[in-house]
Amino acid sequence: SDVDEERFNHLIIVFGGVAGIEESVDADESMPLSGEDSKKMFDVWVNIAPYQGSRTIRTEEAVFITLSRLSPYISKNGMASEAEKASPMKQKAVVKKT
């Protein structure tokens, strides 16, 4: 799809509450959109866990699941990935045993 080919410099991920992003938009009087039209605020709208089997996911679970699922897309399309490839310095994790 076209989304897979789009490059970006910045990425923001928005998580909805229990009632969803639509409800939050409806509740915010400063928003010029209705909750029904809230998808217009975003380039891409993804249900990251469509078959979750429960009504809600805890925020810490949603963050982990989302970053895990989007990681390949972010690595492939983020402009930062180009800088990382060009850099002679590699990022390393350092663990100090005491």
LOKOL-753075 format. One line per 5 residues: number of its first residue (from 1); their letters; for each residue x, y, z of C-alpha. Coordinates in steps of 0.25 Angstrom, whole numbers. Example, Ala and Ser with C-alpha at 12.3 -4.5 7.8 and 13.67 -1.06 7.14 Angstrom:
2
1	AS	49 -18 31 ~ 55 -4 29
// end
This chain:
98
1	SDVDE	0 0 0 ~ 4 15 -1 ~ 5 16 14 ~ 17 6 14 ~ 25 15 4
6	ERFNH	23 28 11 ~ 35 34 18 ~ 34 43 30 ~ 42 51 40 ~ 33 51 52
11	LIIVF	23 41 57 ~ 12 42 67 ~ 4 31 72 ~ -9 34 79 ~ -16 24 88
16	GGVAG	-31 25 91 ~ -38 23 104 ~ -48 13 108 ~ -59 19 100 ~ -49 22 88
21	IEESV	-43 35 82 ~ -57 38 76 ~ -62 40 90 ~ -51 49 94 ~ -52 58 82
26	DADES	-67 59 85 ~ -64 63 99 ~ -54 74 95 ~ -62 87 93 ~ -50 93 86
31	MPLSG	-50 83 75 ~ -55 87 62 ~ -59 72 58 ~ -69 63 63 ~ -65 49 69
36	EDSKK	-70 43 56 ~ -60 51 48 ~ -48 50 57 ~ -41 41 47 ~ -39 53 38
41	MFDVW	-29 58 48 ~ -19 46 45 ~ -12 42 33 ~ -14 27 37 ~ -24 21 47
46	VNIAP	-20 7 51 ~ -27 -3 61 ~ -14 -9 66 ~ -21 -21 72 ~ -34 -24 65
51	YQGSR	-36 -38 70 ~ -32 -35 85 ~ -44 -43 90 ~ -47 -33 101 ~ -53 -19 101
56	TIRTE	-41 -12 106 ~ -25 -13 107 ~ -17 -7 118 ~ -9 5 114 ~ 4 -1 117
61	EAVFI	0 -13 109 ~ -5 -5 97 ~ 8 3 97 ~ 16 -10 96 ~ 7 -17 86
66	TLSRL	7 -4 77 ~ 22 -2 77 ~ 25 -16 74 ~ 15 -17 63 ~ 19 -3 57
71	SPYIS	34 -5 59 ~ 37 -11 45 ~ 29 1 38 ~ 36 11 47 ~ 50 5 44
76	KNGMA	47 5 29 ~ 41 18 27 ~ 46 27 37 ~ 56 38 33 ~ 64 35 45
81	SEAEK	67 21 40 ~ 75 27 28 ~ 84 35 38 ~ 86 22 46 ~ 90 14 34
86	ASPMK	100 25 29 ~ 106 27 43 ~ 119 19 46 ~ 115 19 60 ~ 106 7 64
91	QKAVV	97 8 76 ~ 100 -2 87 ~ 94 -6 100 ~ 103 -6 112 ~ 101 -15 124
96	KKT	110 -13 136 ~ 110 -25 146 ~ 113 -21 160
// end
